Amino acid sequence: MKATETSPQRQESDRQGDKKWYSAFFARPEIGPLGVMILLCGMLGYFSIPEGEFSLNPFAGEGFNALGIRNNFRVIAQLGIVALGAGMLIIAGEFDLSVGSMIGFAGGCMAMILKWGFAFVIPYISFQGGFHFEGLKLFEITDPSPLTALLITLCFTLSFGWFQGWLIVKSGIASFIVTLGGLFFLRGVTEVSYREFNRAPDQTAGSTTVTELPDIKNIINIPGHGEIERDTAKNLPNEQLLEILSTVPANTITKLTEQLTYINEKVAANKTILASKKMIQTLEKSLEGAKKSGNDSMVEILTEKINAGVEVPAVAAKVVTDIDIAKAYIDTIVTARPVANFFGGDILEPVFEWLYFSADWNVNMYGNIFAKGMYSCLMVWFIIALVCYFVLSRTQAGNWIYSTGGNLNAAKANGVPTNKVKISLFMFTAFCATMFAACQVFEVNTADTAKGNLKELEAIAAAVIGGVVLTGGFGTILGIILGTIIFGIAKEAFFYIPGIDGSFYRVFLGAVLVAAALTNENIRKRIIGGV
Protein backbone atom coordinates (compact mmCIF):
# COMPACT_ATOMS: atom_id res chain seq x y z
CA MET A 1 0.00 0.00 0.00
CA LYS A 2 1.41 3.41 -1.06
CA ALA A 3 2.14 5.79 1.79
CA THR A 4 0.16 9.01 1.87
CA GLU A 5 2.24 11.96 0.75
CA THR A 6 2.24 14.92 3.13
CA SER A 7 3.68 18.40 2.73
CA PRO A 8 6.93 18.95 4.64
CA GLN A 9 6.50 20.46 8.09
CA ARG A 10 7.69 24.07 8.44
CA GLN A 11 10.99 24.20 10.37
CA GLU A 12 12.59 26.97 12.40
CA SER A 13 15.54 27.04 9.98
CA ASP A 14 13.18 27.98 7.13
CA ARG A 15 13.37 31.58 8.29
CA GLN A 16 17.01 31.71 7.12
CA GLY A 17 16.32 30.27 3.66
CA ASP A 18 16.10 32.13 0.38
CA LYS A 19 12.90 34.11 -0.04
CA LYS A 20 11.08 35.58 -3.00
CA TRP A 21 11.67 39.26 -3.77
CA TYR A 22 8.15 40.08 -2.65
CA SER A 23 8.22 38.07 0.59
CA ALA A 24 9.46 40.96 2.75
CA PHE A 25 6.73 43.21 1.34
CA PHE A 26 3.89 40.79 2.07
CA ALA A 27 5.33 40.00 5.51
CA ARG A 28 4.84 43.59 6.59
CA PRO A 29 1.95 44.00 9.06
CA GLU A 30 0.69 47.03 7.12
CA ILE A 31 0.01 45.17 3.86
CA GLY A 32 -3.38 43.85 4.97
CA PRO A 33 -4.66 47.22 6.25
CA LEU A 34 -3.39 48.89 3.07
CA GLY A 35 -5.47 46.56 0.91
CA VAL A 36 -8.58 47.11 3.03
CA MET A 37 -8.07 50.88 2.94
CA ILE A 38 -7.83 50.90 -0.88
CA LEU A 39 -11.02 48.79 -1.07
CA LEU A 40 -12.94 51.12 1.25
CA CYS A 41 -11.74 54.23 -0.59
CA GLY A 42 -12.95 52.70 -3.83
CA MET A 43 -16.31 51.89 -2.26
CA LEU A 44 -16.71 55.40 -0.87
CA GLY A 45 -15.70 56.97 -4.17
CA TYR A 46 -18.05 54.79 -6.26
CA PHE A 47 -21.15 54.59 -4.08
CA SER A 48 -21.13 58.29 -3.18
CA ILE A 49 -21.65 59.29 -6.83
CA PRO A 50 -25.22 60.62 -7.14
CA GLU A 51 -27.79 58.13 -8.41
CA GLY A 52 -28.26 58.23 -12.15
CA GLU A 53 -24.78 59.57 -12.88
CA PHE A 54 -21.79 57.58 -14.14
CA SER A 55 -18.18 58.53 -13.63
CA LEU A 56 -14.85 56.75 -13.30
CA ASN A 57 -13.53 59.71 -11.33
CA PRO A 58 -13.57 58.81 -7.59
CA PHE A 59 -13.61 62.53 -6.74
CA ALA A 60 -16.92 63.04 -8.53
CA GLY A 61 -18.98 61.71 -5.60
CA GLU A 62 -19.92 63.25 -2.29
CA GLY A 63 -17.40 61.12 -0.39
CA PHE A 64 -14.33 62.64 -2.03
CA ASN A 65 -15.44 66.07 -3.06
CA ALA A 66 -13.76 68.97 -1.27
CA LEU A 67 -16.25 69.04 1.62
CA GLY A 68 -16.28 65.24 1.92
CA ILE A 69 -12.49 65.09 2.19
CA ARG A 70 -12.53 67.90 4.76
CA ASN A 71 -15.16 66.22 6.95
CA ASN A 72 -13.86 62.66 6.56
CA PHE A 73 -10.32 63.56 7.56
CA ARG A 74 -11.61 65.49 10.54
CA VAL A 75 -13.12 62.27 11.94
CA ILE A 76 -10.04 60.26 10.97
CA ALA A 77 -7.56 62.75 12.45
CA GLN A 78 -9.35 63.08 15.77
CA LEU A 79 -9.51 59.30 16.20
CA GLY A 80 -5.94 59.01 14.94
CA ILE A 81 -4.61 61.23 17.72
CA VAL A 82 -5.83 58.90 20.47
CA ALA A 83 -5.12 55.77 18.40
CA LEU A 84 -1.42 56.68 18.38
CA GLY A 85 -1.36 56.83 22.18
CA ALA A 86 -3.36 53.61 22.53
CA GLY A 87 -1.24 51.82 19.93
CA MET A 88 2.08 52.77 21.52
CA LEU A 89 0.81 51.58 24.89
CA ILE A 90 -0.40 48.26 23.43
CA ILE A 91 3.01 47.71 21.83
CA ALA A 92 4.42 48.03 25.38
CA GLY A 93 1.95 45.38 26.55
CA GLU A 94 -0.64 47.53 28.36
CA PHE A 95 -4.12 49.01 27.81
CA ASP A 96 -5.75 52.30 28.77
CA LEU A 97 -9.54 52.22 28.91
CA SER A 98 -9.79 55.66 30.45
CA VAL A 99 -8.92 57.52 27.22
CA GLY A 100 -12.53 58.30 26.30
CA SER A 101 -13.34 59.66 29.75
CA MET A 102 -10.07 61.59 29.72
CA ILE A 103 -11.24 63.36 26.54
CA GLY A 104 -14.46 64.46 28.24
CA PHE A 105 -12.60 65.51 31.38
CA ALA A 106 -9.94 67.48 29.49
CA GLY A 107 -12.50 69.21 27.28
CA GLY A 108 -14.61 70.18 30.26
CA CYS A 109 -11.58 71.39 32.19
CA MET A 110 -10.45 73.64 29.34
CA ALA A 111 -13.94 74.99 28.66
CA MET A 112 -14.63 75.78 32.32
CA ILE A 113 -11.26 77.50 32.76
CA LEU A 114 -11.85 79.61 29.65
CA LYS A 115 -15.35 80.58 30.79
CA TRP A 116 -14.98 81.07 34.55
CA GLY A 117 -11.23 81.32 35.09
CA PHE A 118 -9.07 79.24 37.44
CA ALA A 119 -8.36 79.46 41.15
CA PHE A 120 -6.19 77.29 43.41
CA VAL A 121 -8.14 76.73 46.63
CA ILE A 122 -7.15 74.74 49.74
CA PRO A 123 -10.22 73.44 51.61
CA TYR A 124 -10.33 73.51 55.41
CA ILE A 125 -12.84 72.79 58.15
CA SER A 126 -14.56 75.76 59.80
CA PHE A 127 -16.77 75.72 62.93
CA GLN A 128 -18.02 79.28 62.66
CA GLY A 129 -21.76 79.08 62.21
CA GLY A 130 -21.62 75.30 62.45
CA PHE A 131 -19.45 72.54 61.01
CA HIS A 132 -18.70 73.16 57.33
CA PHE A 133 -15.90 73.38 54.79
CA GLU A 134 -14.42 76.62 53.52
CA GLY A 135 -11.67 77.35 51.01
CA LEU A 136 -8.47 79.35 51.21
CA LYS A 137 -7.78 80.88 47.77
CA LEU A 138 -4.03 80.98 47.11
CA PHE A 139 -4.20 82.55 43.66
CA GLU A 140 -6.69 83.16 40.85
CA ILE A 141 -6.54 83.64 37.06
CA THR A 142 -9.60 85.58 35.95
CA ASP A 143 -8.96 85.86 32.20
CA PRO A 144 -6.89 82.84 31.13
CA SER A 145 -5.51 82.59 27.62
CA PRO A 146 -6.02 79.43 25.52
CA LEU A 147 -2.42 78.42 26.24
CA THR A 148 -2.92 78.86 29.99
CA ALA A 149 -6.10 76.77 29.91
CA LEU A 150 -4.32 74.06 27.92
CA LEU A 151 -1.31 73.94 30.26
CA ILE A 152 -3.46 73.78 33.39
CA THR A 153 -5.49 70.97 31.84
CA LEU A 154 -2.30 69.09 30.94
CA CYS A 155 -1.20 69.32 34.57
CA PHE A 156 -4.36 67.45 35.59
CA THR A 157 -4.41 64.88 32.77
CA LEU A 158 -0.70 64.06 32.81
CA SER A 159 -0.80 63.67 36.59
CA PHE A 160 -3.70 61.24 36.32
CA GLY A 161 -1.90 59.32 33.55
CA TRP A 162 1.21 59.14 35.73
CA PHE A 163 -0.83 57.91 38.70
CA GLN A 164 -2.46 55.14 36.68
CA GLY A 165 0.88 53.99 35.30
CA TRP A 166 2.54 54.16 38.73
CA LEU A 167 -0.28 52.17 40.34
CA ILE A 168 -0.10 49.48 37.65
CA VAL A 169 3.66 48.93 37.80
CA LYS A 170 3.84 49.10 41.60
CA SER A 171 0.80 46.97 42.42
CA GLY A 172 0.98 44.49 39.55
CA ILE A 173 -2.77 44.88 38.95
CA ALA A 174 -3.78 44.44 35.33
CA SER A 175 -3.99 47.72 33.42
CA PHE A 176 -7.42 46.66 32.19
CA ILE A 177 -8.82 46.87 35.74
CA VAL A 178 -6.99 50.02 36.84
CA THR A 179 -7.91 52.00 33.73
CA LEU A 180 -11.47 50.69 33.83
CA GLY A 181 -11.68 52.24 37.27
CA GLY A 182 -10.14 55.39 35.81
CA LEU A 183 -12.83 55.40 33.13
CA PHE A 184 -15.65 55.51 35.69
CA PHE A 185 -13.79 57.89 38.00
CA LEU A 186 -13.03 60.49 35.33
CA ARG A 187 -16.49 60.35 33.79
CA GLY A 188 -18.05 60.81 37.22
CA VAL A 189 -15.76 63.69 38.18
CA THR A 190 -16.49 65.35 34.85
CA GLU A 191 -20.27 65.14 35.27
CA VAL A 192 -20.13 66.36 38.89
CA SER A 193 -17.88 69.28 37.91
CA TYR A 194 -20.10 70.27 35.00
CA ARG A 195 -23.24 70.31 37.14
CA GLU A 196 -21.56 72.20 39.98
CA PHE A 197 -19.87 74.93 37.95
CA ASN A 198 -22.62 75.21 35.36
CA ARG A 199 -25.55 75.60 37.79
CA ALA A 200 -27.61 78.75 38.04
CA PRO A 201 -28.65 79.89 41.57
CA ASP A 202 -32.25 78.83 40.93
CA GLN A 203 -31.33 75.37 39.63
CA THR A 204 -31.02 72.15 41.62
CA ALA A 205 -28.72 70.57 39.02
CA GLY A 206 -26.53 72.27 36.45
CA SER A 207 -26.15 71.55 32.77
CA THR A 208 -23.69 68.96 31.49
CA THR A 209 -22.71 71.24 28.61
CA VAL A 210 -20.50 74.32 28.64
CA THR A 211 -21.63 76.76 25.97
CA GLU A 212 -21.46 80.45 25.11
CA LEU A 213 -17.70 80.41 24.74
CA PRO A 214 -16.44 83.05 22.29
CA ASP A 215 -15.06 81.91 18.96
CA ILE A 216 -11.55 82.27 20.31
CA LYS A 217 -9.73 81.16 17.19
CA ASN A 218 -11.45 83.94 15.22
CA ILE A 219 -10.61 86.81 17.55
CA ILE A 220 -8.69 89.39 15.52
CA ASN A 221 -7.07 92.72 16.30
CA ILE A 222 -8.32 95.66 14.21
CA PRO A 223 -6.71 99.07 14.78
CA GLY A 224 -9.25 101.38 16.30
CA HIS A 225 -11.51 98.53 17.40
CA GLY A 226 -9.16 96.36 19.45
CA GLU A 227 -9.71 92.64 19.73
CA ILE A 228 -13.02 91.59 18.21
CA GLU A 229 -14.55 88.39 16.81
CA ARG A 230 -14.31 88.10 13.06
CA ASP A 231 -18.07 87.80 12.47
CA THR A 232 -18.73 90.76 14.76
CA ALA A 233 -16.22 92.82 12.81
CA LYS A 234 -17.94 92.00 9.52
CA ASN A 235 -21.24 93.22 10.99
CA LEU A 236 -19.88 96.65 11.95
CA PRO A 237 -21.71 99.68 10.48
CA ASN A 238 -20.85 100.41 6.86
CA GLU A 239 -18.99 103.63 7.66
CA GLN A 240 -16.69 101.74 10.03
CA LEU A 241 -16.10 99.00 7.44
CA LEU A 242 -15.15 101.67 4.89
CA GLU A 243 -12.79 103.19 7.44
CA ILE A 244 -11.09 99.81 7.83
CA LEU A 245 -10.90 99.46 4.05
CA SER A 246 -9.14 102.82 3.78
CA THR A 247 -6.12 101.35 5.59
CA VAL A 248 -5.79 98.39 3.20
CA PRO A 249 -2.97 98.49 0.59
CA ALA A 250 -4.07 99.05 -3.02
CA ASN A 251 -2.63 95.76 -4.32
CA THR A 252 -4.59 93.83 -1.67
CA ILE A 253 -7.80 95.59 -2.69
CA THR A 254 -7.12 94.75 -6.36
CA LYS A 255 -6.57 91.07 -5.55
CA LEU A 256 -9.70 90.84 -3.37
CA THR A 257 -11.75 92.59 -6.06
CA GLU A 258 -10.61 90.09 -8.69
CA GLN A 259 -11.42 87.14 -6.43
CA LEU A 260 -14.88 88.45 -5.50
CA THR A 261 -15.65 89.22 -9.15
CA TYR A 262 -14.70 85.68 -10.12
CA ILE A 263 -16.85 84.24 -7.32
CA ASN A 264 -19.87 86.37 -8.27
CA GLU A 265 -19.56 85.35 -11.92
CA LYS A 266 -19.26 81.69 -10.93
CA VAL A 267 -22.32 81.95 -8.68
CA ALA A 268 -24.32 83.64 -11.45
CA ALA A 269 -23.34 80.96 -13.98
CA ASN A 270 -24.30 78.15 -11.59
CA LYS A 271 -27.63 79.80 -10.79
CA THR A 272 -28.36 79.92 -14.52
CA ILE A 273 -27.55 76.21 -14.86
CA LEU A 274 -29.71 75.34 -11.84
CA ALA A 275 -32.63 77.34 -13.27
CA SER A 276 -32.27 75.47 -16.57
CA LYS A 277 -32.20 72.10 -14.79
CA LYS A 278 -35.24 73.05 -12.75
CA MET A 279 -37.13 73.97 -15.91
CA ILE A 280 -36.18 70.66 -17.55
CA GLN A 281 -37.38 68.76 -14.47
CA THR A 282 -40.69 70.63 -14.60
CA LEU A 283 -41.13 69.71 -18.28
CA GLU A 284 -40.23 66.06 -17.58
CA LYS A 285 -42.86 65.87 -14.84
CA SER A 286 -45.43 67.40 -17.20
CA LEU A 287 -44.41 64.90 -19.88
CA GLU A 288 -44.88 62.02 -17.45
CA GLY A 289 -48.37 63.32 -16.61
CA ALA A 290 -49.26 63.71 -20.28
CA LYS A 291 -48.20 60.13 -20.97
CA LYS A 292 -50.36 58.83 -18.13
CA SER A 293 -53.38 60.81 -19.36
CA GLY A 294 -52.88 59.69 -22.98
CA ASN A 295 -52.55 63.23 -24.35
CA ASP A 296 -50.42 62.40 -27.40
CA SER A 297 -50.30 65.94 -28.78
CA MET A 298 -49.00 67.32 -25.46
CA VAL A 299 -46.49 64.47 -25.27
CA GLU A 300 -45.17 65.42 -28.70
CA ILE A 301 -44.92 69.12 -27.82
CA LEU A 302 -43.18 68.50 -24.48
CA THR A 303 -40.79 65.99 -26.02
CA GLU A 304 -39.75 68.51 -28.67
CA LYS A 305 -39.16 71.18 -26.02
CA ILE A 306 -37.05 68.86 -23.90
CA ASN A 307 -34.98 67.68 -26.88
CA ALA A 308 -34.46 71.24 -28.09
CA GLY A 309 -33.24 72.31 -24.68
CA VAL A 310 -34.43 75.09 -22.46
CA GLU A 311 -33.02 78.57 -22.60
CA VAL A 312 -33.44 80.63 -19.46
CA PRO A 313 -32.34 84.23 -18.95
CA ALA A 314 -28.76 84.37 -17.70
CA VAL A 315 -28.48 85.46 -14.09
CA ALA A 316 -26.53 88.69 -13.79
CA ALA A 317 -23.42 88.58 -11.61
CA LYS A 318 -23.58 90.62 -8.44
CA VAL A 319 -21.54 93.82 -8.50
CA VAL A 320 -18.62 93.90 -6.06
CA THR A 321 -18.97 96.76 -3.57
CA ASP A 322 -16.52 98.34 -1.17
CA ILE A 323 -18.41 96.75 1.72
CA ASP A 324 -17.88 93.32 0.15
CA ILE A 325 -14.16 94.03 -0.19
CA ALA A 326 -13.94 95.21 3.43
CA LYS A 327 -15.59 92.01 4.68
CA ALA A 328 -13.33 89.89 2.49
CA TYR A 329 -10.31 91.70 3.91
CA ILE A 330 -11.47 91.01 7.47
CA ASP A 331 -11.45 87.30 6.60
CA THR A 332 -7.77 87.56 5.74
CA ILE A 333 -6.65 89.16 9.03
CA VAL A 334 -4.48 86.80 11.08
CA THR A 335 -5.97 85.59 14.34
CA ALA A 336 -4.89 87.15 17.63
CA ARG A 337 -5.16 83.73 19.33
CA PRO A 338 -2.66 81.47 17.51
CA VAL A 339 -2.92 78.64 20.05
CA ALA A 340 -6.69 78.34 19.63
CA ASN A 341 -6.29 78.58 15.86
CA PHE A 342 -3.58 75.89 15.94
CA PHE A 343 -6.05 73.39 17.38
CA GLY A 344 -9.40 74.59 16.05
CA GLY A 345 -8.67 76.51 12.87
CA ASP A 346 -8.03 75.48 9.27
CA ILE A 347 -4.92 74.51 7.30
CA LEU A 348 -4.06 74.26 3.59
CA GLU A 349 -6.32 77.21 2.82
CA PRO A 350 -4.12 78.43 -0.11
CA VAL A 351 -4.35 74.95 -1.66
CA PHE A 352 -8.14 74.90 -1.43
CA GLU A 353 -8.30 78.45 -2.84
CA TRP A 354 -6.18 77.32 -5.80
CA LEU A 355 -8.52 74.36 -6.32
CA TYR A 356 -11.38 76.85 -6.61
CA PHE A 357 -9.87 79.74 -8.58
CA SER A 358 -7.47 77.80 -10.82
CA ALA A 359 -8.47 74.13 -10.90
CA ASP A 360 -12.23 74.84 -10.86
CA TRP A 361 -12.82 71.86 -8.53
CA ASN A 362 -13.55 73.15 -5.02
CA VAL A 363 -16.97 74.46 -6.15
CA ASN A 364 -20.37 73.66 -4.66
CA MET A 365 -23.60 73.50 -6.64
CA TYR A 366 -24.25 77.22 -6.10
CA GLY A 367 -20.82 78.28 -7.35
CA ASN A 368 -19.28 79.20 -3.99
CA ILE A 369 -16.14 77.76 -2.42
CA PHE A 370 -17.06 74.30 -1.13
CA ALA A 371 -14.42 73.93 1.60
CA LYS A 372 -11.99 76.59 2.78
CA GLY A 373 -9.37 74.12 4.01
CA MET A 374 -8.70 71.10 6.18
CA TYR A 375 -9.34 71.06 9.92
CA SER A 376 -6.28 71.77 12.07
CA CYS A 377 -6.65 68.46 13.88
CA LEU A 378 -5.16 66.85 10.76
CA MET A 379 -1.96 68.84 11.33
CA VAL A 380 -1.94 67.95 15.04
CA TRP A 381 -2.32 64.26 14.13
CA PHE A 382 0.50 64.48 11.59
CA ILE A 383 2.89 66.13 14.05
CA ILE A 384 2.21 63.59 16.80
CA ALA A 385 2.49 60.71 14.30
CA LEU A 386 5.83 62.05 13.06
CA VAL A 387 7.19 62.26 16.62
CA CYS A 388 5.89 58.77 17.43
CA TYR A 389 7.48 57.33 14.29
CA PHE A 390 10.83 58.90 15.14
CA VAL A 391 10.73 57.69 18.75
CA LEU A 392 9.59 54.17 17.92
CA SER A 393 11.85 53.62 14.90
CA ARG A 394 14.92 55.76 15.44
CA THR A 395 15.62 55.94 19.18
CA GLN A 396 16.64 53.70 22.05
CA ALA A 397 13.30 54.51 23.69
CA GLY A 398 11.60 52.76 20.78
CA ASN A 399 13.65 49.62 21.38
CA TRP A 400 12.69 49.79 25.05
CA ILE A 401 8.99 49.99 24.13
CA TYR A 402 9.20 46.95 21.85
CA SER A 403 11.22 44.90 24.33
CA THR A 404 8.92 45.84 27.24
CA GLY A 405 5.91 44.52 25.33
CA GLY A 406 7.70 41.59 23.71
CA ASN A 407 9.29 39.98 26.77
CA LEU A 408 9.03 41.90 30.02
CA ASN A 409 11.34 39.67 32.09
CA ALA A 410 14.05 39.62 29.43
CA ALA A 411 13.81 43.41 29.09
CA LYS A 412 14.26 43.84 32.84
CA ALA A 413 17.22 41.46 32.82
CA ASN A 414 18.87 43.56 30.10
CA GLY A 415 18.50 46.77 32.08
CA VAL A 416 15.49 48.25 30.28
CA PRO A 417 13.64 50.67 32.63
CA THR A 418 10.31 48.96 31.96
CA ASN A 419 8.46 50.77 34.74
CA LYS A 420 9.47 54.17 33.41
CA VAL A 421 8.53 53.09 29.88
CA LYS A 422 5.01 52.08 30.93
CA ILE A 423 4.40 55.15 33.11
CA SER A 424 5.62 57.42 30.31
CA LEU A 425 3.26 55.79 27.83
CA PHE A 426 0.27 56.12 30.17
CA MET A 427 1.13 59.81 30.41
CA PHE A 428 1.37 59.91 26.61
CA THR A 429 -2.15 58.49 26.18
CA ALA A 430 -3.37 61.21 28.56
CA PHE A 431 -1.51 63.77 26.46
CA CYS A 432 -3.13 62.49 23.25
CA ALA A 433 -6.58 62.62 24.87
CA THR A 434 -5.92 66.23 25.87
CA MET A 435 -4.88 67.13 22.31
CA PHE A 436 -8.07 65.51 21.01
CA ALA A 437 -10.13 67.54 23.50
CA ALA A 438 -8.31 70.77 22.61
CA CYS A 439 -9.13 70.28 18.93
CA GLN A 440 -12.82 69.83 19.74
CA VAL A 441 -13.11 72.69 22.24
CA PHE A 442 -11.37 75.30 20.09
CA GLU A 443 -13.13 74.13 16.94
CA VAL A 444 -16.77 74.16 18.12
CA ASN A 445 -16.39 76.42 21.21
CA THR A 446 -18.40 74.03 23.42
CA ALA A 447 -17.79 71.02 25.64
CA ASP A 448 -20.02 68.38 27.21
CA THR A 449 -19.72 65.19 29.23
CA ALA A 450 -20.57 62.93 26.27
CA LYS A 451 -17.38 63.84 24.41
CA GLY A 452 -15.02 60.92 23.95
CA ASN A 453 -17.63 58.25 24.65
CA LEU A 454 -16.31 54.83 23.49
CA LYS A 455 -13.23 56.42 21.93
CA GLU A 456 -11.01 54.15 24.01
CA LEU A 457 -12.44 51.08 22.24
CA GLU A 458 -12.32 52.73 18.81
CA ALA A 459 -8.67 53.68 19.38
CA ILE A 460 -7.74 50.12 20.37
CA ALA A 461 -9.67 48.73 17.39
CA ALA A 462 -7.92 51.12 14.98
CA ALA A 463 -4.51 50.12 16.36
CA VAL A 464 -5.26 46.39 16.07
CA ILE A 465 -6.65 46.76 12.54
CA GLY A 466 -3.40 48.56 11.74
CA GLY A 467 -1.26 45.58 12.72
CA VAL A 468 -0.63 46.03 16.46
CA VAL A 469 -0.66 42.73 18.36
CA LEU A 470 -2.67 42.78 21.58
CA THR A 471 -0.02 40.74 23.41
CA GLY A 472 2.51 43.53 22.84
CA GLY A 473 5.90 43.90 21.22
CA PHE A 474 4.68 44.21 17.63
CA GLY A 475 3.28 47.06 15.54
CA THR A 476 4.20 50.20 13.62
CA ILE A 477 3.07 53.82 13.47
CA LEU A 478 2.29 53.49 9.76
CA GLY A 479 0.03 50.55 10.54
CA ILE A 480 -1.81 52.53 13.23
CA ILE A 481 -2.35 55.36 10.73
CA LEU A 482 -3.75 52.94 8.13
CA GLY A 483 -6.00 51.32 10.74
CA THR A 484 -7.36 54.73 11.71
CA ILE A 485 -8.09 55.62 8.08
CA ILE A 486 -9.88 52.27 7.62
CA PHE A 487 -12.03 52.94 10.67
CA GLY A 488 -12.92 56.45 9.56
CA ILE A 489 -13.60 55.63 5.90
CA ALA A 490 -15.73 52.59 6.81
CA LYS A 491 -18.03 54.79 8.91
CA GLU A 492 -18.73 56.88 5.81
CA ALA A 493 -18.61 54.33 2.97
CA PHE A 494 -21.41 52.07 4.20
CA PHE A 495 -23.87 54.95 4.48
CA TYR A 496 -23.71 55.38 0.70
CA ILE A 497 -24.21 51.72 -0.28
CA PRO A 498 -27.81 51.32 -1.51
CA GLY A 499 -29.90 48.67 0.20
CA ILE A 500 -27.59 48.38 3.23
CA ASP A 501 -28.17 49.95 6.62
CA GLY A 502 -25.42 52.43 7.42
CA SER A 503 -24.76 50.80 10.79
CA PHE A 504 -23.58 47.71 8.91
CA TYR A 505 -20.13 49.29 9.09
CA ARG A 506 -19.95 48.03 12.67
CA VAL A 507 -20.41 44.47 11.43
CA PHE A 508 -17.69 45.02 8.85
CA LEU A 509 -15.29 46.53 11.38
CA GLY A 510 -15.97 43.71 13.83
CA ALA A 511 -15.07 41.12 11.22
CA VAL A 512 -12.01 43.08 10.11
CA LEU A 513 -10.90 43.48 13.73
CA VAL A 514 -10.98 39.74 14.44
CA ALA A 515 -9.34 38.92 11.11
CA ALA A 516 -6.64 41.51 11.77
CA ALA A 517 -5.93 40.10 15.25
CA LEU A 518 -5.51 36.59 13.83
CA THR A 519 -3.35 37.80 10.94
CA ASN A 520 -1.17 39.97 13.17
CA GLU A 521 -0.48 37.06 15.51
CA ASN A 522 0.41 34.81 12.58
CA ILE A 523 2.80 37.40 11.14
CA ARG A 524 4.35 37.94 14.56
CA LYS A 525 5.03 34.22 14.99
CA ARG A 526 6.62 33.96 11.55
CA ILE A 527 8.88 36.94 12.21
CA ILE A 528 10.06 35.83 15.64
CA GLY A 529 10.18 32.19 14.64
CA GLY A 530 7.22 30.83 16.59
CA VAL A 531 6.25 28.36 13.84
Secondary structure as GFF3:
##gff-version 3
##sequence-region A 1 531
A	DSSP	three_ten_helix	12	16	.	.	.	ID=ss1
A	DSSP	alpha_helix	23	26	.	.	.	ID=ss2
A	DSSP	alpha_helix	31	47	.	.	.	ID=ss3
A	DSSP	three_ten_helix	58	60	.	.	.	ID=ss4
A	DSSP	alpha_helix	66	91	.	.	.	ID=ss5
A	DSSP	alpha_helix	99	116	.	.	.	ID=ss6
A	DSSP	beta_strand	118	126	.	.	.	ID=ss7
A	DSSP	beta_strand	132	141	.	.	.	ID=ss8
A	DSSP	alpha_helix	146	171	.	.	.	ID=ss9
A	DSSP	alpha_helix	175	197	.	.	.	ID=ss10
A	DSSP	beta_strand	209	210	.	.	.	ID=ss11
A	DSSP	three_ten_helix	216	218	.	.	.	ID=ss12
A	DSSP	beta_strand	219	222	.	.	.	ID=ss13
A	DSSP	beta_strand	226	229	.	.	.	ID=ss14
A	DSSP	alpha_helix	230	234	.	.	.	ID=ss15
A	DSSP	alpha_helix	238	245	.	.	.	ID=ss16
A	DSSP	alpha_helix	250	293	.	.	.	ID=ss17
A	DSSP	alpha_helix	296	308	.	.	.	ID=ss18
A	DSSP	alpha_helix	322	332	.	.	.	ID=ss19
A	DSSP	alpha_helix	338	344	.	.	.	ID=ss20
A	DSSP	beta_strand	346	347	.	.	.	ID=ss21
A	DSSP	alpha_helix	349	357	.	.	.	ID=ss22
A	DSSP	beta_strand	374	375	.	.	.	ID=ss23
A	DSSP	alpha_helix	377	394	.	.	.	ID=ss24
A	DSSP	alpha_helix	396	406	.	.	.	ID=ss25
A	DSSP	alpha_helix	408	413	.	.	.	ID=ss26
A	DSSP	alpha_helix	418	444	.	.	.	ID=ss27
A	DSSP	beta_strand	447	448	.	.	.	ID=ss28
A	DSSP	alpha_helix	455	465	.	.	.	ID=ss29
A	DSSP	alpha_helix	477	493	.	.	.	ID=ss30
A	DSSP	alpha_helix	504	528	.	.	.	ID=ss31
###
